[in-house]
Amino acid sequence: MPLHYVRKQTTANGERYITPELKITKTRRTGAQERALRLESVLLQALREEILKKTAVLQSIAQNIAELDIFVSLAEVAERRHYVRPVVDDSRILRIRDGRHPVLEECAAFRNAGLQ
Protein backbone atom coordinates (compact mmCIF):
# COMPACT_ATOMS: atom_id res chain seq x y z
CA MET A 1 0.00 0.00 0.00
CA PRO A 2 1.48 3.43 -0.86
CA LEU A 3 2.58 5.39 2.19
CA HIS A 4 0.40 8.43 1.40
CA TYR A 5 -2.81 6.30 1.62
CA VAL A 6 -4.62 6.61 4.95
CA ARG A 7 -6.78 3.80 6.31
CA LYS A 8 -10.34 5.04 6.51
CA GLN A 9 -12.41 2.04 7.50
CA THR A 10 -12.20 -1.67 8.12
CA THR A 11 -14.82 -3.64 6.25
CA ALA A 12 -15.82 -7.30 6.40
CA ASN A 13 -13.69 -8.13 3.38
CA GLY A 14 -10.80 -5.70 3.81
CA GLU A 15 -9.78 -2.12 4.41
CA ARG A 16 -10.84 1.16 2.83
CA TYR A 17 -8.23 3.81 2.19
CA ILE A 18 -8.29 7.46 1.23
CA THR A 19 -5.67 9.87 -0.05
CA PRO A 20 -5.26 13.43 1.21
CA GLU A 21 -6.27 14.75 -2.24
CA LEU A 22 -9.43 12.65 -2.20
CA LYS A 23 -10.26 13.87 1.31
CA ILE A 24 -9.89 17.52 0.18
CA THR A 25 -12.08 16.87 -2.88
CA LYS A 26 -14.73 15.19 -0.71
CA THR A 27 -14.69 18.12 1.74
CA ARG A 28 -15.06 20.63 -1.12
CA ARG A 29 -17.89 18.63 -2.64
CA THR A 30 -19.74 18.37 0.66
CA GLY A 31 -19.27 22.11 1.22
CA ALA A 32 -20.52 22.88 -2.30
CA GLN A 33 -23.62 20.73 -1.75
CA GLU A 34 -24.37 22.51 1.53
CA ARG A 35 -23.91 25.94 -0.10
CA ALA A 36 -26.16 24.89 -2.98
CA LEU A 37 -28.88 23.79 -0.55
CA ARG A 38 -28.63 27.06 1.40
CA LEU A 39 -28.82 29.09 -1.83
CA GLU A 40 -31.77 27.03 -3.03
CA SER A 41 -33.55 27.70 0.26
CA VAL A 42 -32.87 31.45 0.03
CA LEU A 43 -34.11 31.57 -3.58
CA LEU A 44 -37.22 29.56 -2.75
CA GLN A 45 -38.05 31.90 0.13
CA ALA A 46 -37.58 34.93 -2.14
CA LEU A 47 -39.88 33.35 -4.72
CA ARG A 48 -42.52 32.70 -2.04
CA GLU A 49 -42.35 36.33 -0.93
CA GLU A 50 -42.73 37.59 -4.51
CA ILE A 51 -45.73 35.33 -5.04
CA LEU A 52 -47.32 36.55 -1.80
CA LYS A 53 -46.90 40.16 -2.97
CA LYS A 54 -48.84 39.32 -6.12
CA THR A 55 -51.50 37.08 -4.59
CA ALA A 56 -54.41 39.41 -5.41
CA VAL A 57 -53.35 39.73 -9.04
CA LEU A 58 -52.80 35.97 -9.38
CA GLN A 59 -56.21 35.25 -7.85
CA SER A 60 -57.85 37.71 -10.24
CA ILE A 61 -56.14 36.06 -13.20
CA ALA A 62 -57.22 32.63 -11.96
CA GLN A 63 -60.82 33.86 -11.61
CA ASN A 64 -60.79 35.24 -15.16
CA ILE A 65 -59.35 32.00 -16.53
CA ALA A 66 -62.05 30.03 -14.68
CA GLU A 67 -64.78 32.20 -16.21
CA LEU A 68 -63.28 31.82 -19.68
CA ASP A 69 -63.17 28.06 -19.15
CA ILE A 70 -66.89 28.05 -18.33
CA PHE A 71 -67.77 30.15 -21.38
CA VAL A 72 -65.65 27.98 -23.69
CA SER A 73 -67.22 24.81 -22.28
CA LEU A 74 -70.73 26.18 -22.79
CA ALA A 75 -69.85 27.33 -26.32
CA GLU A 76 -68.49 23.87 -27.20
CA VAL A 77 -71.66 22.18 -25.94
CA ALA A 78 -73.84 24.69 -27.83
CA GLU A 79 -71.85 24.08 -31.02
CA ARG A 80 -71.91 20.29 -30.67
CA ARG A 81 -75.66 20.16 -29.90
CA HIS A 82 -76.64 22.92 -32.33
CA TYR A 83 -78.14 25.20 -29.72
CA VAL A 84 -79.21 28.68 -30.81
CA ARG A 85 -79.67 31.87 -28.87
CA PRO A 86 -83.33 32.76 -28.31
CA VAL A 87 -84.73 36.00 -29.63
CA VAL A 88 -86.17 38.00 -26.75
CA ASP A 89 -88.34 41.06 -27.31
CA ASP A 90 -90.81 43.19 -25.36
CA SER A 91 -93.93 41.40 -26.64
CA ARG A 92 -96.00 39.22 -24.37
CA ILE A 93 -95.95 36.36 -26.85
CA LEU A 94 -93.96 33.21 -26.19
CA ARG A 95 -93.31 31.29 -29.37
CA ILE A 96 -91.13 28.18 -29.29
CA ARG A 97 -90.29 26.51 -32.60
CA ASP A 98 -88.50 23.17 -32.64
CA GLY A 99 -87.89 23.55 -28.91
CA ARG A 100 -85.65 21.05 -27.15
CA HIS A 101 -84.88 20.44 -23.52
CA PRO A 102 -81.19 19.63 -22.86
CA VAL A 103 -81.84 17.34 -19.87
CA LEU A 104 -84.59 15.40 -21.62
CA GLU A 105 -82.41 15.05 -24.73
CA GLU A 106 -79.60 13.67 -22.60
CA CYS A 107 -81.95 11.19 -20.88
CA ALA A 108 -83.24 10.05 -24.29
CA ALA A 109 -79.69 9.62 -25.52
CA PHE A 110 -78.88 7.42 -22.51
CA ARG A 111 -82.03 5.34 -23.04
CA ASN A 112 -81.27 4.89 -26.74
CA ALA A 113 -77.72 3.82 -25.91
CA GLY A 114 -79.02 1.29 -23.35
CA LEU A 115 -77.36 3.16 -20.44
CA GLN A 116 -80.37 3.38 -18.16
Secondary structure, 3 states (H helix, E strand, C coil): CCCCCEEEEEECCEEEEECHHHHHHHHHHHHHHHHHHHHHHHHHHHHHHHHHHCHHHHHHHHHHHHHHHHHHHHHHHHHHHCCCCCCCCCCCCCCCCCCCCHHHHHHHHHHHCCCC
